[in-house]
């Protein structure tokens, strides 16, 4: 009865458009009060203790670092480098969109932030060059998914804290999957551009011009090397790396590129604070929701049911993929990770699946959810930035969605693709 009340109340609240964080909190509160197993203070204590974590401090720092770098001219210079390197090829701007999203993903750690930062600059240029809005916005929205796959990734931090695995190991495991998804999107974009004759820029840049663009963007290109190199070199922890990213973004934006004005800092910090607060509220309420599940032994019962159904790792992973793809269509990524990790992780570990490998599979599934209606956040952001409708953007993203599905299946059943770098580094 308590389980029915928990999920029933949550579904009803979601269907009435109550924000997911509030829906999770109210559903958990209602179930706890009905059960009478714990006092009402359990909820308040849980909201505090769930975010009282040193690794979670990386989340607001990465959000602020991404905002500072986006407003400080780093994304613009990354686009310029992409233009001089790939602009003259067939589908040049489409290739630039994917490559720039990959670099910005290594700055922001967020899918929607990547779409907004790259789309604001690139989508008008693609429209001027004759790319259909559905194609261009669908591509940028799909490429923005790499924001949570290529490290540093905020969902990876949340998964690592939920599953007690190393954040550094998760970051390292995300590199090859991110590159594979980027390559698959480039191949589809090139094929579509070739088929529809989307020509690149006519100008061929000289070696001097190419080197000048790279030199101008060197501070932006150094960001992944500084953050990830510092983590894997043992110089600082992922949380400290996020703080370093904030300082680096501020110095480069204000004193090097001089595009970040002191008068803009309040708005940037306030926006980052609001984003961070919404993330932390989701983390807190989703954790309470998960604890109610644990009290009712729902994860244990689900795990036992799945194992009794089949002990084949391949079939179990297939079922979990289908579940995660469905959940990703409706639920916010961080909430899904916090709620489903304690339910699904014991199931896959019982059949010999590595927790790090499963974490990447889970995050890639939920990343695909960012571009699948009805709650595809990247689609909404892309449609708003590109001035189009959700229907047009959804159709345009479909070929890229198929490419990501193919990579997901590959990553699911070839764990060496995710575990190669962590094993190479002895983690």
C-alpha positions as CSV (number, residue, x, y, z in Angstrom):
1,X,0.0,0.0,0.0
2,X,2.8,2.4,0.9
3,X,4.6,1.6,-2.4
4,X,1.4,2.2,-4.3
5,X,0.9,5.5,-2.5
6,X,4.5,6.5,-3.2
7,X,4.5,5.9,-6.9
8,X,0.8,6.9,-7.4
9,X,1.2,10.2,-5.8
10,X,4.4,10.9,-7.7
11,X,2.7,10.1,-11.1
12,X,-0.3,12.2,-10.2
13,X,1.9,15.2,-9.3
14,X,3.9,14.8,-12.5
15,X,0.8,14.6,-14.6
16,X,-0.4,17.9,-13.1
17,X,2.9,19.6,-14.1
18,X,4.3,19.9,-10.6
19,X,8.1,20.3,-10.8
20,X,9.9,17.0,-10.5
21,X,11.8,18.0,-7.3
22,X,8.6,19.0,-5.6
23,X,6.8,15.9,-6.9
24,X,9.5,13.6,-5.5
25,X,9.5,15.4,-2.1
26,X,5.7,15.4,-1.7
27,X,5.4,11.8,-2.7
28,X,8.1,10.7,-0.3
29,X,6.6,12.8,2.5
30,X,3.1,11.4,1.9
31,X,4.3,7.8,2.0
32,X,6.4,8.3,5.1
33,X,3.6,10.0,7.0
34,X,1.2,7.3,6.0
35,X,3.6,4.5,7.1
36,X,4.4,6.0,10.4
37,X,7.7,4.1,10.5
38,X,9.8,7.2,10.9
39,X,9.3,10.7,12.4
40,X,8.6,13.7,10.2
41,X,12.1,15.1,11.1
42,X,13.5,12.3,8.9
43,X,12.6,14.3,5.9
44,X,14.3,17.5,7.0
45,X,17.4,15.6,8.1
46,X,17.5,13.7,4.9
47,X,17.4,16.9,2.8
48,X,20.4,18.2,4.6
49,X,22.5,15.0,4.9
50,X,21.9,14.1,1.2
51,X,23.8,17.2,0.0
52,X,26.3,17.3,2.8
53,X,29.0,15.7,0.6
54,X,32.4,17.0,-0.5
55,X,32.2,15.4,-4.0
56,X,28.9,17.1,-4.6
57,X,30.6,20.5,-4.2
58,X,31.9,19.9,-7.7
59,X,28.4,20.4,-9.1
60,X,28.0,24.1,-8.4
61,X,31.6,24.8,-9.3
62,X,31.3,23.1,-12.7
63,X,28.1,25.0,-13.4
64,X,29.7,28.3,-12.5
65,X,32.9,27.4,-14.5
66,X,30.8,26.6,-17.6
67,X,28.8,29.9,-17.3
68,X,32.0,32.0,-16.9
69,X,33.7,30.3,-19.8
70,X,30.6,30.6,-22.0
71,X,30.3,34.3,-21.3
72,X,34.0,34.9,-21.4
73,X,34.6,34.2,-25.1
74,X,35.9,30.7,-24.9
75,X,33.0,29.1,-26.9
76,X,33.3,31.7,-29.6
77,X,37.0,31.0,-30.1
78,X,36.4,27.2,-30.2
79,X,33.9,27.8,-33.0
80,X,36.4,29.8,-34.9
81,X,39.0,27.1,-34.7
82,X,36.4,24.6,-35.9
83,X,35.5,26.9,-38.8
84,X,39.1,27.2,-40.1
85,X,39.7,23.5,-39.8
86,X,36.5,22.0,-41.1
87,X,34.5,24.9,-42.6
88,X,35.5,24.2,-46.2
89,X,34.4,20.5,-46.2
90,X,30.9,19.3,-47.2
91,X,28.7,19.8,-44.2
92,X,31.5,21.9,-42.6
93,X,29.3,23.8,-40.2
94,X,27.6,20.6,-39.1
95,X,31.0,19.0,-38.3
96,X,32.0,22.2,-36.5
97,X,28.8,22.0,-34.4
98,X,29.7,18.5,-33.2
99,X,33.4,19.2,-32.6
100,X,32.6,22.4,-30.7
101,X,30.0,20.6,-28.6
102,X,32.6,18.0,-27.7
103,X,35.0,20.7,-26.5
104,X,32.4,22.6,-24.7
105,X,31.2,19.4,-23.0
106,X,34.6,19.2,-21.4
107,X,34.0,22.7,-20.0
108,X,30.3,22.7,-18.9
109,X,29.4,19.2,-17.7
110,X,25.8,19.9,-18.8
111,X,23.8,19.0,-21.9
112,X,21.4,21.9,-22.0
113,X,24.2,24.4,-21.3
114,X,26.2,23.0,-24.2
115,X,23.2,23.4,-26.5
116,X,22.6,26.9,-25.4
117,X,26.2,28.1,-25.6
118,X,27.0,26.5,-29.0
119,X,23.5,27.0,-30.5
120,X,23.4,30.7,-29.8
121,X,26.5,31.4,-31.9
122,X,26.3,28.6,-34.5
123,X,22.6,28.2,-35.4
124,X,22.3,31.6,-37.1
125,X,25.3,30.9,-39.2
126,X,24.0,27.5,-40.3
127,X,20.6,29.1,-41.3
128,X,22.5,31.7,-43.4
129,X,24.4,29.0,-45.2
130,X,21.2,27.2,-46.1
131,X,21.0,24.4,-43.5
132,X,17.3,23.6,-42.7
133,X,16.4,24.5,-39.1
134,X,15.3,21.0,-38.3
135,X,18.6,19.5,-39.3
136,X,20.8,22.1,-37.7
137,X,18.9,22.4,-34.4
138,X,18.4,18.6,-34.2
139,X,22.1,18.2,-34.7
140,X,23.1,20.7,-32.0
141,X,20.5,19.3,-29.6
142,X,21.9,15.8,-30.1
143,X,25.5,16.8,-29.9
144,X,24.7,18.6,-26.6
145,X,24.1,15.2,-25.1
146,X,27.8,14.8,-24.9
147,X,27.8,17.5,-22.2
148,X,26.9,14.7,-19.7
149,X,29.0,12.0,-21.2
150,X,32.4,13.6,-21.9
151,X,34.1,14.5,-18.6
152,X,33.8,16.5,-16.4
153,X,30.1,15.5,-16.2
154,X,27.7,16.5,-13.4
155,X,25.6,13.3,-13.7
156,X,28.8,11.3,-13.4
157,X,29.5,13.0,-10.1
158,X,25.9,12.2,-8.9
159,X,26.2,8.5,-10.0
160,X,29.6,8.2,-8.3
161,X,28.3,9.5,-5.0
162,X,25.2,7.3,-5.3
163,X,27.2,4.1,-6.1
164,X,30.4,4.7,-4.1
165,X,32.6,4.5,-7.1
166,X,35.5,6.8,-8.0
167,X,34.6,10.1,-9.7
168,X,38.0,10.0,-11.4
169,X,37.3,6.5,-12.7
170,X,33.9,7.5,-14.1
171,X,35.4,10.6,-15.8
172,X,38.1,8.4,-17.4
173,X,35.5,5.8,-18.5
174,X,33.4,8.5,-20.3
175,X,36.2,9.6,-22.7
176,X,35.9,6.8,-25.3
177,X,32.1,6.7,-25.2
178,X,32.0,10.5,-25.7
179,X,34.4,10.3,-28.7
180,X,32.4,7.4,-30.2
181,X,29.1,9.3,-30.0
182,X,30.8,12.4,-31.5
183,X,32.2,10.4,-34.4
184,X,28.9,8.8,-35.1
185,X,27.1,12.2,-35.2
186,X,29.8,13.5,-37.5
187,X,29.4,10.6,-39.9
188,X,25.6,11.0,-40.0
189,X,25.9,14.8,-40.4
190,X,28.4,14.3,-43.3
191,X,26.1,11.7,-45.0
192,X,23.1,14.0,-44.7
193,X,25.1,17.0,-45.9
194,X,26.5,15.1,-48.9
195,X,23.0,13.8,-49.8
196,X,21.4,17.2,-49.6
197,X,24.4,19.2,-50.9
198,X,24.9,21.3,-47.8
199,X,28.2,22.8,-49.0
200,X,30.9,24.1,-46.7
201,X,32.4,27.6,-46.8
202,X,34.2,28.4,-50.0
203,X,37.2,30.0,-48.4
204,X,40.3,27.9,-47.9
205,X,42.3,29.1,-45.0
206,X,46.1,29.3,-45.2
207,X,48.4,27.7,-42.7
208,X,49.1,31.1,-41.1
209,X,45.4,31.8,-40.6
210,X,44.9,28.3,-39.1
211,X,47.7,28.8,-36.7
212,X,46.5,32.3,-35.8
213,X,43.0,30.9,-34.9
214,X,44.5,28.1,-32.8
215,X,46.8,30.5,-31.0
216,X,43.8,32.8,-30.3
217,X,41.9,29.8,-28.8
218,X,44.7,28.3,-27.0
219,X,43.3,29.3,-23.6
220,X,40.0,27.6,-24.4
221,X,41.7,24.5,-25.8
222,X,43.8,24.1,-22.6
223,X,40.7,23.8,-20.4
224,X,40.2,20.0,-20.8
225,X,44.0,19.4,-20.4
226,X,44.1,21.4,-17.2
227,X,41.0,20.0,-15.6
228,X,41.4,16.3,-16.6
229,X,45.2,16.3,-16.6
230,X,45.2,17.7,-13.1
231,X,42.7,15.1,-11.9
232,X,44.5,12.1,-13.4
233,X,47.9,13.5,-12.6
234,X,47.0,13.6,-8.9
235,X,47.4,17.4,-8.6
236,X,43.8,17.9,-7.4
237,X,40.6,16.1,-6.7
238,X,37.6,16.4,-9.1
239,X,36.0,18.9,-6.6
240,X,39.1,20.9,-6.5
241,X,39.4,20.7,-10.3
242,X,35.9,22.3,-10.6
243,X,37.1,25.2,-8.3
244,X,40.2,25.6,-10.5
245,X,37.9,25.7,-13.5
246,X,36.0,28.7,-12.0
247,X,39.2,30.6,-11.3
248,X,40.6,29.8,-14.7
249,X,37.4,30.8,-16.5
250,X,37.3,34.1,-14.5
251,X,41.0,35.0,-15.2
252,X,40.8,34.2,-19.0
253,X,37.4,35.9,-19.5
254,X,38.3,39.1,-17.6
255,X,42.1,39.6,-18.2
256,X,43.0,37.6,-21.3
257,X,40.0,37.8,-23.7
258,X,38.5,40.7,-21.8
259,X,35.0,39.8,-22.8
260,X,33.8,39.1,-19.3
261,X,32.8,42.4,-17.7
262,X,32.7,42.9,-13.9
263,X,29.2,44.3,-14.3
264,X,28.0,41.0,-15.8
265,X,29.4,38.9,-12.9
266,X,26.3,39.4,-10.7
267,X,24.0,38.1,-13.4
268,X,26.3,35.1,-14.2
269,X,26.8,34.1,-10.5
270,X,23.1,34.6,-9.8
271,X,22.1,32.3,-12.8
272,X,24.6,29.7,-11.7
273,X,23.4,29.8,-8.1
274,X,19.8,29.3,-9.3
275,X,20.8,26.3,-11.5
276,X,22.9,24.9,-8.6
277,X,20.0,25.3,-6.2
278,X,17.6,23.5,-8.4
279,X,20.0,20.7,-8.9
280,X,20.6,20.3,-5.1
281,X,16.9,20.4,-4.4
282,X,16.4,17.5,-6.9
283,X,19.3,15.6,-5.3
284,X,17.8,16.1,-1.8
285,X,14.2,15.1,-2.7
286,X,15.3,12.3,-4.9
287,X,17.5,10.9,-2.1
288,X,14.5,11.0,0.3
289,X,12.4,9.2,-2.4
290,X,15.2,6.6,-2.7
291,X,15.3,6.1,1.1
292,X,11.6,5.4,1.2
293,X,12.2,2.8,-1.5
294,X,14.9,1.2,0.6
295,X,12.7,1.2,3.7
296,X,10.0,-0.6,1.8
297,X,12.7,-3.0,0.3
298,X,11.5,-2.2,-3.2
299,X,15.0,-2.3,-4.7
300,X,15.6,-5.8,-3.2
301,X,12.3,-7.1,-4.5
302,X,12.9,-5.8,-8.0
303,X,16.4,-7.2,-8.1
304,X,15.2,-10.6,-6.9
305,X,12.4,-10.6,-9.5
306,X,14.7,-9.7,-12.4
307,X,17.3,-12.3,-11.4
308,X,14.6,-15.0,-11.1
309,X,13.3,-14.0,-14.5
310,X,16.8,-14.5,-16.1
311,X,20.4,-14.7,-15.1
312,X,21.7,-13.7,-18.5
313,X,23.7,-10.5,-18.3
314,X,22.9,-9.7,-21.9
315,X,19.2,-10.0,-21.4
316,X,19.2,-8.1,-18.1
317,X,21.2,-5.3,-19.7
318,X,18.7,-5.2,-22.6
319,X,15.8,-4.9,-20.2
320,X,17.5,-2.2,-18.2
321,X,18.3,-0.3,-21.4
322,X,14.7,-0.3,-22.4
323,X,13.7,0.8,-18.9
324,X,16.2,3.6,-18.8
325,X,15.3,4.8,-22.3
326,X,11.6,5.0,-21.2
327,X,12.5,6.7,-17.9
328,X,14.7,9.2,-19.7
329,X,11.7,10.3,-21.8
330,X,9.9,11.5,-18.8
331,X,12.3,12.1,-15.8
332,X,15.1,14.6,-15.2
333,X,18.5,13.0,-15.5
334,X,19.8,13.6,-12.0
335,X,16.6,12.4,-10.3
336,X,16.6,9.2,-12.4
337,X,20.2,8.4,-11.4
338,X,19.6,8.9,-7.7
339,X,16.4,6.9,-7.7
340,X,17.4,4.0,-10.1
341,X,21.0,3.5,-9.1
342,X,20.2,1.7,-5.8
343,X,17.5,-0.3,-7.6
344,X,19.5,-1.4,-10.7
345,X,23.1,-1.6,-9.5
346,X,22.6,-4.6,-7.2
347,X,21.0,-6.4,-10.2
348,X,23.8,-5.9,-12.6
349,X,26.6,-6.5,-10.0
350,X,25.0,-9.8,-9.2
351,X,25.5,-11.0,-12.8
352,X,29.1,-9.7,-13.0
353,X,28.7,-6.2,-14.6
354,X,31.2,-3.7,-13.5
355,X,29.7,-0.7,-11.6
356,X,31.7,1.8,-13.7
357,X,30.7,0.2,-16.9
358,X,27.0,0.2,-15.8
359,X,27.3,3.9,-14.8
360,X,28.4,4.9,-18.3
361,X,25.6,2.8,-19.8
362,X,23.1,4.4,-17.5
363,X,24.3,7.9,-18.3
364,X,24.3,7.3,-22.1
365,X,20.7,6.0,-21.9
366,X,19.6,9.1,-20.0
367,X,21.6,11.4,-22.3
368,X,19.5,10.0,-25.2
369,X,16.5,11.0,-23.0
370,X,17.6,14.6,-23.4
371,X,16.6,14.5,-27.1
372,X,13.5,12.2,-26.8
373,X,10.1,13.8,-26.3
374,X,8.0,14.6,-24.4
375,X,10.6,15.9,-21.8
376,X,13.6,16.2,-24.1
377,X,15.3,19.2,-22.4
378,X,17.9,19.6,-25.2
379,X,15.1,19.8,-27.7
380,X,13.3,22.5,-25.9
381,X,16.5,24.5,-25.4
382,X,17.5,24.0,-29.1
383,X,14.0,25.0,-30.3
384,X,14.1,28.2,-28.2
385,X,17.6,29.2,-29.2
386,X,17.0,28.4,-32.9
387,X,13.5,29.9,-33.1
388,X,11.8,26.7,-34.2
389,X,9.1,24.3,-33.0
390,X,9.6,21.2,-30.9
391,X,8.0,19.1,-33.7
392,X,10.5,20.3,-36.4
393,X,13.4,19.8,-34.0
394,X,12.3,16.3,-33.0
395,X,12.1,15.2,-36.7
396,X,15.5,16.7,-37.4
397,X,17.1,14.9,-34.5
398,X,15.8,11.5,-35.5
399,X,18.8,10.4,-37.7
400,X,21.2,11.4,-34.9
401,X,19.1,9.6,-32.3
402,X,19.5,6.4,-34.3
403,X,23.3,6.8,-34.4
404,X,23.3,7.2,-30.6
405,X,21.2,4.1,-30.2
406,X,23.8,2.1,-32.2
407,X,26.6,3.4,-30.0
408,X,24.6,2.6,-26.9
409,X,24.3,-1.0,-27.9
410,X,28.0,-1.2,-28.7
411,X,28.9,0.3,-25.3
412,X,26.5,-2.0,-23.5
413,X,27.9,-5.3,-24.8
414,X,31.5,-4.3,-25.3
415,X,32.5,-3.2,-21.7
416,X,36.2,-2.9,-22.7
417,X,35.3,0.4,-24.5
418,X,34.4,2.0,-21.2
419,X,36.9,0.2,-19.0
420,X,40.0,0.4,-21.2
421,X,41.2,3.8,-20.0
422,X,40.5,3.1,-16.2
423,X,42.3,-0.2,-16.5
424,X,45.1,1.4,-18.4
425,X,45.6,3.9,-15.5
426,X,45.4,1.1,-13.0
427,X,42.1,2.2,-11.4
